């Protein structure tokens, strides 16, 4: 599911490939079991404090998951 998420970010959102591949390699960006793009939100000590989700579909959907 990650390839679909990366394709969405590169081709539809037009984010720089080097940036998204770096985030994916660090684990700060991944795809969940539903294929949503997950951006991990890190706190002061680089510990997870939440996540932002985006659906790579024609329907614009996004959500926040605090404390995840």
Number of C-alpha atoms within 10 A of each C-alpha: 13 17 11 14 22 22 15 18 18 17 11 12 11 10 14 11 14 10 11 18 14 12 15 17 11 10 12 16 23 23 21 13 9 8 18 21 25 25 19 20 19 13 10 7 6 8 10 15 14 16 19 17 20 19 18 21 12 7 7 8 11 13 11 14 13 11 9 11
